[in-house]
């Protein structure tokens, strides 16, 4: 069984509540990673500035599909169409 199949099987067996908890953990992990990146990029910023920027970034995203997979992108960007017929 491939890794994708194992992951799909695990997700299929999860309750709705478990899937929601997983999604929330992923969301907050993404916010922590973004904050860490901003701290490294802007070492002179205060923690309040970092958190304000993280909040602004996460406010301005919308769900989309990227190469057929769920992703997020800033609301001012347009998705790029992908030619799936190409080899």
Secondary structure by P-SEA (a helix, b strand, c coil): ccaaaaaaaaaaaccaaaaaaaaaaaaaaaaaaaaaaaaaacccccaaaaaaaaaaaaaabbbbbcccccccccccbbbbbbccccc
